[in-house]
Amino acid sequence: MSSTPSSTTGTAAPSPVADQPPPGPATDGAQRRSVGNRLGAAPWAELAAPIGLVVLVVVFGILTPTFLTGGNIEAILAASAILVVLAVGQTFVVATSGIDLSVASTMTLGAVVLGQFVVAGTSIYLACLAGIVAAALVGVVNGLLVARGKITDFIVTLATLSAASGLALVIADGKPQPVIDGFLLELAAGGIGPVAWPVLIAVVVAVLAHLVLFHSRFGLRLLATGGSEEAARKTGVHTSRIKIAAYVISGVLAGIAAVLLVARVGAAEPASNTSFLLNSVAAVVLGGVSLFGGRATIIGPVVGAVLLTALVNGLTLVGVSQFYQPLAVGVVVAGAAFLTRFSK
C-alpha cells in the first residue's frame, strides 16, 4: 500500500467527478491530496472541544481549588475512559453519515453476558471475551440491516437499542449480578503510576483508531463513503462492507466499554444508562465530527468526552444540583453544534 498520511485533526471525503480513474495507489494518493486541500474549512468546529476544556479548567480552577488537585484529575480521566471508548466507536459510524443509537444498550448487553459467564464459573478472560463478542454481534446486526437491508440507520439502531436492552433484562432476569474478581479489581483500581488501566486502555483505543482512520486505506474509504457514497462506489469502494465494518467497530468498542464498566461498578447492571448514548453523540459533536459524514477526527471526540466528564465533575464540586447538570451539558453541546455550521 502506498499512501500519504492525512492530517491528524480531521479530513473530508472527495467530491464526485466524472470519468474517475480506477481505484489504486494513484487514486488513493489523489484522494488524500484532495482531503488535505480541504482542511481548515472548520477551524472553530474542530477547536471547540480543546478551547471549551481550557475554559472549563480555568473557570472551575478558580471556583474550587479541589478541581485541579492531582487526585481529582486522575478521577476525571478514569471516569471519562468508558465514554472515550464509546465516543471513538460512535465516530466511525458518524463518519459514514450514520449514527448508532444502540451503543449504551449494546454495552449493557455485553456487561450482562460477561456477568452470566462469571456466574457459570468460566474464566474471567473468557467471560470478558464473551461480553465483547455479544456486543460485536449487535454491531453486525446493525451493519447488515443498514448496509444490506437499506433501512435508515436511525430506525435500525433505535430498534436494536430496545432489543439489546430487553435481551439484557431477560438474560439477567432484571437483577444486577455482582462480579467480584481479582482481574477486574486490578483493572478498576490498578495502573502504571498515577495513570489508571482504564485510561491507558482508552488511550490505546484512541491511538489505534487514529491510525486506522487516517493511516490506512480502510479509513480513507470509510471517509469517502460518508462524504459521497455514490462517488465512493464508482471508484470501486465496497460501501456496504465499509458500513458494516463501522458498526462492528462500534459494537466491539461498546463491548470493551462493558468490561470497563463492570470493573468500575463491580456488577453487571441490566438497566441501560442512556446518558452514555447521549454523551457519546455529544462528544462526537463537540469533537468537530461532521454529522453529515465524510469528515472526522479522533482527538476531538476524545477531548469532548473528557470535557463532558470534567463538566459534571466541576458542577458537582461547586455544589450545583444534579438536576441542572444535564441542562449545562445540553447548553455546551448546542454551542458546539452551532460552530459546526461553519464546517459546511
C-alpha positions as CSV (number, residue, x, y, z in Angstrom):
1,M,0.0,0.0,0.0
2,S,1.3,3.4,-1.0
3,S,-0.3,6.3,0.7
4,T,0.4,9.7,2.3
5,P,-0.8,10.2,5.8
6,S,-3.6,12.7,6.1
7,S,-4.0,15.3,8.8
8,T,-4.3,14.4,12.5
9,T,-7.2,16.6,13.1
10,G,-9.7,15.6,10.5
11,T,-10.5,15.0,6.9
12,A,-13.1,15.2,4.3
13,A,-14.3,12.8,1.6
14,P,-13.5,13.6,-2.1
15,S,-16.2,15.1,-4.2
16,P,-17.7,13.0,-7.1
17,V,-16.2,13.8,-10.5
18,A,-16.9,12.4,-14.0
19,D,-14.8,9.6,-15.5
20,Q,-12.9,8.8,-12.4
21,P,-9.8,6.6,-12.8
22,P,-9.9,3.0,-11.4
23,P,-9.0,2.6,-7.8
24,G,-5.4,2.1,-6.9
25,P,-2.4,3.8,-5.3
26,A,-2.6,6.8,-7.7
27,T,-6.3,7.2,-7.0
28,D,-5.7,6.9,-3.2
29,G,-2.9,9.5,-3.4
30,A,-5.1,11.9,-5.3
31,Q,-7.9,11.5,-2.9
32,R,-5.6,12.1,0.1
33,R,-4.3,15.3,-1.6
34,S,-7.9,16.4,-2.1
35,V,-8.5,15.7,1.6
36,G,-5.5,17.8,2.6
37,N,-6.6,20.7,0.4
38,R,-10.0,21.0,2.2
39,L,-8.6,21.0,5.7
40,G,-9.1,24.2,7.7
41,A,-12.7,24.7,6.5
42,A,-13.9,24.3,10.0
43,P,-11.3,25.5,12.5
44,W,-13.8,26.6,15.1
45,A,-15.7,23.3,14.9
46,E,-12.5,21.3,15.4
47,L,-11.2,23.6,18.2
48,A,-14.5,23.7,20.1
49,A,-13.6,20.9,22.4
50,P,-10.0,21.9,23.3
51,I,-11.0,25.6,23.8
52,G,-14.0,24.5,25.9
53,L,-11.8,22.2,28.0
54,V,-9.3,25.0,28.7
55,V,-12.1,27.5,29.6
56,L,-13.7,24.9,31.8
57,V,-10.4,24.1,33.6
58,V,-9.8,27.8,34.2
59,V,-13.3,28.5,35.5
60,F,-13.6,25.6,37.8
61,G,-10.0,26.0,38.9
62,I,-10.9,29.5,40.2
63,L,-14.3,28.4,41.7
64,T,-12.9,25.4,43.6
65,P,-9.3,24.6,44.4
66,T,-10.2,20.9,44.6
67,F,-10.8,20.7,40.9
68,L,-7.1,20.9,39.9
69,T,-5.8,18.6,42.5
70,G,-3.9,15.5,41.3
71,G,-6.5,13.1,42.8
72,N,-9.4,14.9,41.1
73,I,-7.7,15.0,37.7
74,E,-7.0,11.3,37.9
75,A,-10.6,10.7,38.9
76,I,-11.9,12.7,35.9
77,L,-9.6,10.8,33.4
78,A,-10.6,7.4,34.9
79,A,-14.3,8.3,34.8
80,S,-14.1,9.5,31.2
81,A,-12.4,6.3,29.9
82,I,-15.7,4.5,29.2
83,L,-17.1,7.5,27.4
84,V,-13.9,7.9,25.4
85,V,-14.1,4.3,24.1
86,L,-17.8,4.7,23.2
87,A,-17.2,8.0,21.5
88,V,-14.5,6.6,19.4
89,G,-16.8,3.8,18.2
90,Q,-19.5,6.3,17.5
91,T,-17.1,8.4,15.5
92,F,-16.6,5.6,13.0
93,V,-20.3,5.3,12.4
94,V,-20.9,9.0,12.2
95,A,-18.1,9.3,9.7
96,T,-20.1,7.1,7.3
97,S,-23.0,9.6,7.7
98,G,-24.8,7.3,10.1
99,I,-25.5,7.1,13.8
100,D,-25.5,4.3,16.4
101,L,-28.3,4.9,19.0
102,S,-27.7,1.4,20.4
103,V,-24.2,1.9,22.0
104,A,-25.4,2.2,25.6
105,S,-27.8,-0.8,25.3
106,T,-25.0,-2.8,23.5
107,M,-22.7,-2.0,26.3
108,T,-25.3,-3.1,28.8
109,L,-25.9,-6.4,27.0
110,G,-22.1,-7.1,26.9
111,A,-21.9,-6.4,30.6
112,V,-24.8,-8.8,31.4
113,V,-23.3,-11.6,29.2
114,L,-20.0,-11.1,31.0
115,G,-21.8,-11.4,34.3
116,Q,-23.6,-14.6,33.3
117,F,-20.4,-16.3,32.2
118,V,-18.8,-15.4,35.5
119,V,-21.9,-16.9,37.3
120,A,-21.5,-20.1,35.2
121,G,-18.0,-20.5,36.6
122,T,-16.0,-19.8,33.4
123,S,-12.6,-18.0,33.3
124,I,-12.9,-14.2,33.7
125,Y,-11.0,-13.8,30.5
126,L,-13.4,-16.0,28.6
127,A,-16.3,-14.0,30.2
128,C,-14.8,-10.7,29.1
129,L,-14.4,-12.1,25.6
130,A,-18.0,-13.3,25.6
131,G,-19.2,-9.9,26.5
132,I,-17.2,-8.2,23.7
133,V,-18.4,-10.8,21.2
134,A,-22.1,-10.3,22.2
135,A,-21.7,-6.5,21.7
136,A,-19.9,-7.1,18.4
137,L,-22.9,-9.2,17.2
138,V,-25.2,-6.3,17.8
139,G,-22.9,-4.3,15.6
140,V,-23.1,-6.9,12.9
141,V,-26.9,-6.8,13.0
142,N,-26.9,-3.0,12.8
143,G,-24.4,-3.1,9.9
144,L,-26.3,-5.7,7.9
145,L,-29.7,-4.0,8.3
146,V,-28.3,-0.6,7.4
147,A,-26.0,-1.7,4.5
148,R,-27.7,-4.7,3.1
149,G,-31.3,-4.1,4.2
150,K,-31.2,-0.5,3.2
151,I,-33.0,0.6,6.3
152,T,-32.4,4.0,7.8
153,D,-29.7,3.9,10.5
154,F,-31.8,5.8,12.9
155,I,-34.6,3.2,12.7
156,V,-32.2,0.2,12.8
157,T,-30.2,1.4,15.8
158,L,-33.4,2.6,17.6
159,A,-34.7,-0.9,17.2
160,T,-31.5,-2.6,18.4
161,L,-31.4,-0.2,21.3
162,S,-34.7,-1.6,22.5
163,A,-33.9,-5.2,21.6
164,A,-30.5,-5.2,23.3
165,S,-31.9,-3.5,26.4
166,G,-34.7,-6.0,26.6
167,L,-32.5,-9.0,26.0
168,A,-30.2,-7.9,28.8
169,L,-33.1,-7.7,31.1
170,V,-34.3,-11.1,30.1
171,I,-30.9,-12.7,30.5
172,A,-30.3,-11.2,33.9
173,D,-33.9,-11.6,35.0
174,G,-33.9,-7.9,35.7
175,K,-31.4,-8.3,38.6
176,P,-27.9,-6.9,38.8
177,Q,-25.2,-9.5,39.1
178,P,-22.3,-8.8,41.4
179,V,-19.0,-9.6,39.6
180,I,-16.1,-9.8,42.0
181,D,-12.8,-10.9,40.5
182,G,-9.2,-10.1,41.1
183,F,-8.6,-9.2,37.4
184,L,-11.4,-6.8,37.4
185,L,-10.4,-5.2,40.7
186,E,-6.9,-4.7,39.3
187,L,-8.4,-3.3,36.1
188,A,-10.5,-0.8,38.1
189,A,-8.0,0.3,40.8
190,G,-4.6,-0.5,39.3
191,G,-2.5,1.2,36.7
192,I,1.0,2.4,35.8
193,G,2.0,5.0,38.3
194,P,-0.8,7.6,38.6
195,V,-2.4,6.5,35.3
196,A,-5.2,4.0,35.8
197,W,-5.6,1.0,33.5
198,P,-9.0,2.3,32.1
199,V,-7.2,5.5,31.0
200,L,-4.4,3.5,29.3
201,I,-6.9,1.3,27.5
202,A,-8.8,4.4,26.3
203,V,-5.5,5.9,25.1
204,V,-4.6,2.7,23.2
205,V,-8.1,2.6,21.6
206,A,-7.8,6.2,20.5
207,V,-4.3,5.8,19.0
208,L,-5.3,2.6,17.1
209,A,-8.5,4.3,15.9
210,H,-6.5,7.3,14.7
211,L,-4.1,5.0,12.8
212,V,-6.9,3.1,11.2
213,L,-8.9,6.2,10.3
214,F,-6.1,8.3,8.9
215,H,-3.3,6.0,8.0
216,S,-5.0,3.1,6.3
217,R,-6.8,2.5,3.0
218,F,-9.8,1.4,5.0
219,G,-10.0,4.8,6.8
220,L,-9.8,6.6,3.5
221,R,-12.6,4.6,2.0
222,L,-14.7,4.9,5.1
223,L,-14.5,8.7,4.9
224,A,-15.1,8.6,1.2
225,T,-18.3,6.6,1.8
226,G,-19.5,9.1,4.3
227,G,-18.7,12.1,2.0
228,S,-20.4,10.7,-1.0
229,E,-21.5,7.0,-1.1
230,E,-22.2,7.1,-4.8
231,A,-18.9,8.6,-5.7
232,A,-17.1,6.1,-3.5
233,R,-18.9,3.3,-5.1
234,K,-17.9,4.5,-8.6
235,T,-14.2,4.4,-7.5
236,G,-14.5,0.8,-6.6
237,V,-15.2,1.1,-2.8
238,H,-17.4,-1.7,-1.4
239,T,-19.5,0.8,0.6
240,S,-21.8,-1.9,2.1
241,R,-18.8,-3.6,3.6
242,I,-17.4,-0.3,4.9
243,K,-20.7,0.5,6.7
244,I,-20.9,-3.0,8.2
245,A,-17.3,-2.7,9.4
246,A,-18.1,0.7,11.0
247,Y,-21.0,-0.7,13.0
248,V,-19.0,-3.7,14.0
249,I,-16.2,-1.5,15.3
250,S,-18.7,0.5,17.3
251,G,-20.1,-2.8,18.7
252,V,-16.6,-4.1,19.7
253,L,-15.7,-0.9,21.4
254,A,-19.1,-1.0,23.3
255,G,-18.0,-4.5,24.4
256,I,-14.7,-3.2,25.7
257,A,-16.5,-0.4,27.4
258,A,-18.8,-3.0,29.0
259,V,-15.7,-4.7,30.6
260,L,-14.5,-1.4,31.9
261,L,-18.0,-0.6,33.3
262,V,-18.3,-3.9,35.1
263,A,-14.8,-3.5,36.6
264,R,-15.7,0.1,37.7
265,V,-19.1,-0.7,39.4
266,G,-18.3,-4.3,40.4
267,A,-21.6,-5.6,39.0
268,A,-23.3,-6.3,35.7
269,E,-26.3,-4.0,35.7
270,P,-29.1,-5.0,33.2
271,A,-30.6,-1.4,33.3
272,S,-29.3,0.6,30.4
273,N,-27.8,4.0,31.2
274,T,-29.0,6.3,28.4
275,S,-26.6,9.1,29.4
276,F,-23.8,7.1,27.8
277,L,-25.6,7.2,24.5
278,L,-26.4,10.9,24.7
279,N,-22.9,11.8,25.8
280,S,-21.2,9.7,23.2
281,V,-23.1,11.6,20.5
282,A,-22.4,14.9,22.3
283,A,-18.6,14.1,22.5
284,V,-18.6,13.5,18.7
285,V,-20.4,16.8,18.1
286,L,-18.0,18.6,20.5
287,G,-15.1,17.0,18.7
288,G,-16.0,18.6,15.4
289,V,-17.0,15.4,13.6
290,S,-19.5,16.2,10.8
291,L,-22.8,14.6,11.4
292,F,-23.3,14.5,7.6
293,G,-20.3,12.2,7.3
294,G,-17.0,12.4,5.4
295,R,-15.1,14.5,7.9
296,A,-13.9,13.1,11.2
297,T,-11.2,13.3,13.9
298,I,-10.4,11.0,16.8
299,I,-8.7,13.6,19.0
300,G,-11.8,15.8,19.0
301,P,-14.3,13.2,20.4
302,V,-11.7,12.1,23.0
303,V,-11.3,15.7,24.3
304,G,-15.0,16.1,24.1
305,A,-15.6,13.1,26.3
306,V,-13.1,14.4,28.8
307,L,-14.7,17.8,28.7
308,L,-18.2,16.4,29.4
309,T,-16.9,14.3,32.3
310,A,-15.0,17.3,33.7
311,L,-18.0,19.5,33.4
312,V,-20.1,17.2,35.5
313,N,-17.3,16.8,38.0
314,G,-16.8,20.5,38.3
315,L,-20.5,21.2,38.7
316,T,-20.6,18.6,41.5
317,L,-17.7,20.1,43.3
318,V,-19.2,23.6,43.3
319,G,-22.4,22.3,44.7
320,V,-24.7,22.5,41.6
321,S,-27.7,20.2,41.9
322,Q,-27.5,17.1,39.6
323,F,-30.8,18.2,38.2
324,Y,-29.1,21.2,36.5
325,Q,-26.1,19.2,35.2
326,P,-27.9,17.8,32.1
327,L,-29.0,21.3,31.3
328,A,-25.4,22.5,31.4
329,V,-24.3,19.6,29.1
330,G,-27.1,20.5,26.7
331,V,-26.0,24.1,26.5
332,V,-22.4,23.2,25.8
333,V,-23.3,20.7,23.1
334,A,-25.7,23.2,21.5
335,G,-22.9,25.7,21.3
336,A,-20.6,23.2,19.7
337,A,-23.3,22.2,17.2
338,F,-23.7,25.9,16.3
339,L,-20.0,26.0,15.5
340,T,-20.3,23.1,13.1
341,R,-22.4,25.4,10.8
342,F,-19.0,26.9,9.7
343,S,-17.8,23.4,8.6
344,K,-20.2,23.2,5.7
